[in-house]
Amino acid sequence: MTATLPQIPVAKPLLDEMEVEAVRRVVLSGWVTQGPEVAAFENEFAAFVEADHACAVSNCTTALHLALKAIGVGPGDEVITVSHTFVATANAIRYCGGIPVFVDIEVDGFNIDPDLILAEITPRTKAILCVHQLGMPCDLAKIVEIGRNSGIPVIEDAACATGSEILWEGQWQKIGRPRGDIACFSFHPRKVVTTGDGGMLTTANAEYDRKFRLWRQHGMSVPDTVRHGSRQVIYEGYPELGYNYRMTDLQAAMGRVQLTRLPALVSRRRHLAELYRQELRDIPWLDVPIEPVWARSNWQSYCVKLPPWLDQRGTMQALLDRGISTRRGIMNIHREGAYADKASHRVAVGQLHRSEAAQEGAIILPLFAQMTDDEVLFVAEALRDMCVDRQAAIA
């Protein structure tokens, strides 16, 4: 059977005339690169997550690179993280000359298993880079405690987690109010908040923030906004090697609008996720994602583990034939060609069996703010039919 074009995409950003007008305002202002809109977006994002500092950059990969560089990761240093994540997480470590040390994910989720971290700490360990996978907060309390007790900085790859929350000392707090040392966000179109592309670093450390701002703009000693606004001639210098990691004012203007939408976006996604849970919970052997009591996901993505009698690719194709777009389980970096050289990384002693099983046996279902309840029911019914029919066929 020939697959039809998907009628229900796996993800879709919510954009309308508000974003158009924001970008139009910036275009007509004549200042379209990093400038006043970026500064405003940074201030508003910091206020939203209750962080002391927020620095906007070109994407989350560059944010991760700057975060690792700021804490001093260099050639030969080890950074403990997961293989079960997008390749950018490990790539950023390698940009610094570091070595990713891959540990497995939890038994009942897709985040790093904190109980496996301690065994991988060596004198070469420079950082712990945890991931809030698919928007679900990882067990940050345990990870931060390990880091503090070991004297190792903790960086949060919060690419997917804008709007997610964690219960910390009895209070719900946004991911991005750093409990580790630095948190890094993505504004890719697959994320809950998008600027087309873009990233953000949040931290409580003023010196880290100063470094981010210096390095993101070629190491330039004087920002453009200061130079252009001065009544005196100013010559800038370049005291350190820097990068072109700037966000534009066009992106930031869009991000400011998106940030005002965020509470409603998360609320809608939480409703859709709960509807999925109710509709899918009675399917034998199908594992649906569960929030720990201390976490509130933004439900950037809804990923289910398939029953053992359902083939991943075949299930995805069958859903696509019914107009439903899906994605396979999260990649495993250690399986990719860029990591074929064993010297490029280290795999934990316990291996990565859970990570590999999740990649091979999980699929991401459609979930986006504009999705209707009826569309969720349609997807759930299609998946239920496949599970039941296939189980009956092999019985």
C-alpha positions as CSV (number, residue, x, y, z in Angstrom):
1,M,0.0,0.0,0.0
2,T,1.3,3.4,-0.9
3,A,1.7,5.8,2.0
4,T,-0.4,8.9,1.8
5,L,0.8,12.3,2.8
6,P,0.3,12.6,6.6
7,Q,-2.8,14.4,7.7
8,I,-1.6,14.6,11.3
9,P,2.0,15.8,11.6
10,V,4.1,14.7,14.5
11,A,4.7,18.3,15.5
12,K,3.7,21.8,14.4
13,P,4.7,25.2,15.8
14,L,1.9,27.7,16.7
15,L,2.6,30.9,14.8
16,D,0.2,33.6,13.6
17,E,-0.1,37.3,12.8
18,M,1.3,38.2,16.3
19,E,4.7,36.7,15.3
20,V,4.4,38.3,11.8
21,E,3.8,41.7,13.3
22,A,6.7,41.3,15.8
23,V,9.1,40.5,13.0
24,R,7.7,43.3,10.8
25,R,8.4,45.8,13.6
26,V,12.0,44.7,13.8
27,V,12.5,44.8,10.0
28,L,11.2,48.3,9.8
29,S,13.4,49.4,12.8
30,G,16.5,48.9,10.7
31,W,18.2,46.9,13.5
32,V,17.8,43.2,12.7
33,T,20.9,41.5,14.2
34,Q,21.6,41.0,17.9
35,G,20.3,44.1,19.6
36,P,17.5,45.5,21.8
37,E,15.0,42.7,21.0
38,V,17.6,40.1,22.1
39,A,18.2,42.0,25.3
40,A,14.5,42.2,26.0
41,F,14.0,38.5,25.2
42,E,16.8,37.6,27.6
43,N,15.3,39.7,30.4
44,E,11.8,38.2,29.9
45,F,13.1,34.6,29.7
46,A,15.1,35.1,32.9
47,A,12.1,36.5,34.7
48,F,9.9,33.6,33.4
49,V,12.2,30.9,34.7
50,E,13.4,32.9,37.7
51,A,17.1,32.8,36.7
52,D,19.7,35.4,37.6
53,H,21.1,35.5,34.1
54,A,19.9,34.5,30.6
55,C,22.0,34.8,27.4
56,A,20.6,34.2,24.0
57,V,22.6,32.4,21.3
58,S,22.1,30.9,17.8
59,N,20.9,27.5,18.9
60,C,21.1,25.0,21.7
61,T,24.2,23.3,20.3
62,T,26.2,26.5,20.6
63,A,24.7,27.0,24.1
64,L,26.0,23.6,25.2
65,H,29.4,24.4,23.7
66,L,29.7,27.6,25.6
67,A,28.5,26.0,28.8
68,L,31.1,23.3,28.6
69,K,33.8,25.8,27.7
70,A,32.8,28.0,30.6
71,I,33.3,25.3,33.2
72,G,36.7,24.4,31.6
73,V,36.1,21.2,29.7
74,G,39.2,20.7,27.5
75,P,41.1,17.9,25.6
76,G,40.9,14.6,27.4
77,D,38.3,15.7,30.0
78,E,35.4,13.3,30.5
79,V,31.7,14.4,30.6
80,I,29.1,12.0,31.9
81,T,25.9,12.0,29.8
82,V,23.6,9.8,27.8
83,S,23.9,8.2,24.4
84,H,20.0,8.2,24.2
85,T,19.7,11.8,23.0
86,F,20.2,14.0,20.0
87,V,23.8,13.9,18.7
88,A,24.3,17.6,19.5
89,T,24.7,16.7,23.2
90,A,27.8,14.7,22.7
91,N,29.1,16.8,19.7
92,A,29.3,19.8,22.0
93,I,31.6,17.8,24.4
94,R,33.8,16.9,21.5
95,Y,34.0,20.5,20.2
96,C,35.9,21.1,23.5
97,G,38.1,18.1,23.0
98,G,36.3,16.3,25.7
99,I,35.2,12.6,25.8
100,P,31.5,11.8,26.3
101,V,31.0,9.0,28.9
102,F,27.6,7.3,28.1
103,V,25.5,5.8,30.8
104,D,22.1,4.1,30.4
105,I,18.6,5.5,30.9
106,E,16.1,4.7,33.6
107,V,14.1,1.5,33.6
108,D,10.8,3.3,33.4
109,G,11.6,6.4,31.4
110,F,13.9,8.1,28.8
111,N,16.2,10.1,31.1
112,I,19.6,9.4,32.5
113,D,19.6,6.9,35.4
114,P,21.2,8.8,38.3
115,D,22.1,5.6,40.1
116,L,24.6,4.8,37.3
117,I,26.5,8.1,37.4
118,L,28.7,7.6,40.5
119,A,30.4,4.5,39.2
120,E,31.6,6.4,36.1
121,I,33.2,9.3,37.9
122,T,37.0,9.3,37.5
123,P,39.8,11.9,38.1
124,R,39.2,13.0,34.5
125,T,35.5,13.7,35.0
126,K,34.9,17.4,34.4
127,A,31.1,17.7,34.2
128,I,27.8,15.9,34.3
129,L,25.6,16.8,31.4
130,C,22.1,15.6,32.0
131,V,19.2,15.8,29.5
132,H,15.5,16.6,30.2
133,Q,14.5,14.2,27.4
134,L,11.3,15.1,25.4
135,G,10.4,17.7,28.0
136,M,10.3,15.3,30.9
137,P,12.5,16.6,33.8
138,C,15.3,14.2,34.8
139,D,15.9,13.5,38.5
140,L,17.8,16.7,39.0
141,A,17.8,16.5,42.8
142,K,19.8,13.3,42.8
143,I,22.1,14.4,40.0
144,V,22.9,17.8,41.6
145,E,23.6,16.1,44.9
146,I,26.1,13.8,43.2
147,G,27.7,16.7,41.5
148,R,28.0,18.7,44.7
149,N,29.4,15.8,46.7
150,S,31.9,15.1,44.0
151,G,32.8,18.7,43.2
152,I,31.6,18.3,39.6
153,P,29.6,20.9,37.8
154,V,26.2,19.9,36.4
155,I,24.9,21.3,33.1
156,E,21.3,20.7,32.1
157,D,20.5,20.0,28.4
158,A,17.1,21.5,28.6
159,A,16.6,21.7,24.9
160,C,13.2,20.2,25.1
161,A,12.1,21.5,28.5
162,T,11.0,25.2,28.2
163,G,8.0,25.4,30.4
164,S,8.6,22.1,32.3
165,E,8.7,22.2,36.1
166,I,10.3,20.4,39.0
167,L,9.3,20.2,42.6
168,W,12.2,21.6,44.6
169,E,12.2,21.9,48.3
170,G,8.4,21.9,48.3
171,Q,8.0,24.4,45.6
172,W,7.3,24.0,41.9
173,Q,10.0,25.7,39.9
174,K,10.6,26.1,36.2
175,I,13.4,24.2,34.5
176,G,15.9,26.9,33.8
177,R,16.1,28.3,37.3
178,P,19.5,26.6,37.6
179,R,19.8,24.0,40.3
180,G,22.8,22.7,38.5
181,D,25.4,25.3,37.2
182,I,24.0,26.1,33.7
183,A,20.9,25.2,31.7
184,C,20.7,25.2,27.9
185,F,17.5,25.6,25.8
186,S,16.5,25.2,22.2
187,F,14.0,27.2,20.2
188,H,14.0,24.9,17.2
189,P,10.5,24.5,15.5
190,R,10.0,21.1,17.1
191,K,10.2,22.8,20.5
192,V,7.3,24.3,22.5
193,V,8.7,27.8,22.0
194,T,10.3,28.5,18.7
195,T,12.3,31.4,17.2
196,G,12.8,29.4,13.9
197,D,16.1,28.4,15.5
198,G,17.9,29.7,18.6
199,G,19.1,28.9,22.1
200,M,19.4,30.3,25.6
201,L,21.7,29.7,28.5
202,T,20.6,30.4,32.1
203,T,22.8,30.5,35.1
204,A,23.2,32.0,38.6
205,N,26.9,32.6,38.0
206,A,27.6,36.1,36.7
207,E,31.1,35.2,35.5
208,Y,29.7,32.4,33.3
209,D,27.2,34.9,31.9
210,R,30.0,37.4,31.1
211,K,31.9,34.7,29.3
212,F,28.9,33.6,27.2
213,R,28.3,37.2,26.1
214,L,31.9,37.7,25.1
215,W,32.3,34.4,23.3
216,R,29.0,34.5,21.4
217,Q,30.1,37.7,19.5
218,H,33.6,36.8,18.3
219,G,35.2,37.7,21.6
220,M,34.4,41.3,20.9
221,S,35.2,43.5,24.0
222,V,32.4,46.1,23.2
223,P,28.9,45.0,22.2
224,D,27.5,46.5,19.0
225,T,24.7,48.2,21.0
226,V,27.2,50.0,23.2
227,R,29.4,51.1,20.3
228,H,26.5,52.3,18.1
229,G,24.9,54.1,21.0
230,S,28.0,56.0,22.1
231,R,28.6,59.7,21.5
232,Q,32.3,58.9,21.6
233,V,34.4,56.9,19.1
234,I,35.0,53.5,20.5
235,Y,37.4,50.9,19.2
236,E,36.6,47.4,20.1
237,G,39.2,44.7,20.8
238,Y,39.2,40.9,20.6
239,P,41.0,39.7,23.8
240,E,39.9,36.0,23.4
241,L,39.0,33.6,20.7
242,G,35.2,33.8,20.2
243,Y,32.5,32.5,17.9
244,N,29.6,33.8,15.8
245,Y,26.9,32.4,18.0
246,R,24.5,35.4,18.1
247,M,20.7,35.4,18.0
248,T,19.1,38.0,15.7
249,D,16.6,40.6,16.7
250,L,14.2,39.0,14.2
251,Q,14.3,35.7,16.1
252,A,14.1,37.4,19.5
253,A,11.0,39.3,18.6
254,M,9.3,36.1,17.6
255,G,10.6,34.5,20.9
256,R,9.1,37.3,23.0
257,V,5.6,36.6,21.5
258,Q,6.1,32.9,21.9
259,L,7.0,33.3,25.5
260,T,3.7,35.1,26.2
261,R,1.9,32.0,24.7
262,L,3.9,29.5,26.7
263,P,1.6,28.9,29.7
264,A,-1.4,28.3,27.4
265,L,0.7,26.1,25.1
266,V,1.9,23.9,28.0
267,S,-1.6,23.7,29.4
268,R,-3.0,22.5,26.1
269,R,-0.2,20.0,25.7
270,R,-0.8,18.6,29.2
271,H,-4.5,18.1,28.4
272,L,-3.6,16.2,25.2
273,A,-1.0,14.1,27.0
274,E,-3.6,13.2,29.6
275,L,-6.1,12.3,26.9
276,Y,-3.5,10.0,25.3
277,R,-2.9,8.4,28.7
278,Q,-6.5,7.7,29.3
279,E,-7.0,6.2,25.8
280,L,-3.8,4.1,25.7
281,R,-3.5,2.8,29.3
282,D,-5.5,-0.3,28.8
283,I,-3.5,-1.6,25.8
284,P,-1.5,-4.7,26.9
285,W,2.3,-4.3,27.0
286,L,2.1,-0.7,25.7
287,D,4.1,1.6,28.0
288,V,2.9,5.2,28.2
289,P,5.1,7.9,29.7
290,I,4.5,8.7,33.4
291,E,5.4,11.9,35.2
292,P,7.2,11.3,38.5
293,V,5.4,13.0,41.4
294,W,8.1,15.7,41.4
295,A,8.0,16.5,37.7
296,R,5.6,18.4,35.4
297,S,6.5,17.9,31.7
298,N,5.7,20.4,29.0
299,W,5.0,17.4,26.9
300,Q,7.1,18.5,24.0
301,S,6.7,15.0,22.7
302,Y,4.7,11.9,23.6
303,C,6.8,8.7,23.3
304,V,5.4,5.2,23.9
305,K,7.2,1.9,24.2
306,L,5.6,-0.7,21.9
307,P,4.5,-4.2,22.8
308,P,7.1,-6.8,21.9
309,W,4.9,-8.2,19.1
310,L,4.8,-4.9,17.3
311,D,7.6,-4.0,14.8
312,Q,8.6,-0.4,15.1
313,R,9.0,0.4,11.4
314,G,6.0,-1.6,10.4
315,T,3.8,0.2,13.0
316,M,5.1,3.6,11.9
317,Q,4.4,2.8,8.3
318,A,0.9,1.5,9.1
319,L,0.1,4.7,11.0
320,L,1.5,6.8,8.1
321,D,-0.8,4.9,5.7
322,R,-3.6,6.2,7.9
323,G,-2.4,9.7,7.7
324,I,-0.6,9.7,11.1
325,S,3.1,10.9,11.2
326,T,5.3,9.5,13.9
327,R,9.1,9.3,14.7
328,R,11.1,6.4,16.0
329,G,12.5,6.3,19.5
330,I,15.4,8.7,20.4
331,M,18.6,7.9,18.7
332,N,21.6,6.3,20.4
333,I,24.7,8.4,19.6
334,H,27.2,5.5,20.2
335,R,25.6,3.7,17.2
336,E,26.2,6.6,14.7
337,G,29.1,6.7,12.2
338,A,30.5,9.8,13.8
339,Y,31.1,7.8,16.9
340,A,32.5,4.6,15.3
341,D,35.9,5.5,16.6
342,K,36.0,4.1,20.1
343,A,38.4,6.8,21.2
344,S,35.7,9.4,20.6
345,H,33.7,8.2,23.7
346,R,33.4,5.8,26.5
347,V,30.5,3.5,27.3
348,A,29.6,2.8,30.9
349,V,30.5,-0.6,32.3
350,G,26.8,-1.6,32.5
351,Q,26.4,-1.0,28.8
352,L,23.4,0.7,27.2
353,H,20.8,-2.0,26.9
354,R,17.8,0.2,28.0
355,S,18.9,3.0,25.7
356,E,19.1,0.7,22.7
357,A,15.8,-1.0,23.5
358,A,14.1,2.4,23.7
359,Q,15.5,3.4,20.3
360,E,14.3,0.2,18.7
361,G,11.0,-0.3,20.4
362,A,9.5,3.2,21.0
363,I,7.7,5.7,18.8
364,I,6.8,9.4,19.2
365,L,3.1,10.1,18.5
366,P,1.8,13.4,17.2
367,L,1.3,16.1,19.8
368,F,1.1,19.9,19.2
369,A,-1.1,22.7,20.6
370,Q,-3.4,22.9,17.6
371,M,-4.1,19.2,17.7
372,T,-7.8,18.5,18.5
373,D,-9.1,16.0,21.0
374,D,-10.7,14.0,18.1
375,E,-7.3,13.7,16.4
376,V,-5.8,12.3,19.6
377,L,-8.6,9.8,19.8
378,F,-8.0,8.9,16.1
379,V,-4.3,8.2,16.7
380,A,-5.1,6.2,19.9
381,E,-7.7,4.1,18.1
382,A,-5.4,3.4,15.2
383,L,-2.6,2.3,17.6
384,R,-5.0,0.2,19.7
385,D,-6.3,-1.6,16.6
386,M,-2.7,-2.5,15.5
387,C,-1.8,-3.8,19.0
388,V,-5.0,-5.9,19.4
389,D,-5.0,-7.2,15.8
390,R,-1.3,-8.2,15.9
391,Q,-1.6,-9.9,19.3
392,A,-4.6,-11.8,18.0
393,A,-2.7,-12.9,14.9
394,I,0.1,-14.4,16.9
395,A,-2.0,-15.9,19.7
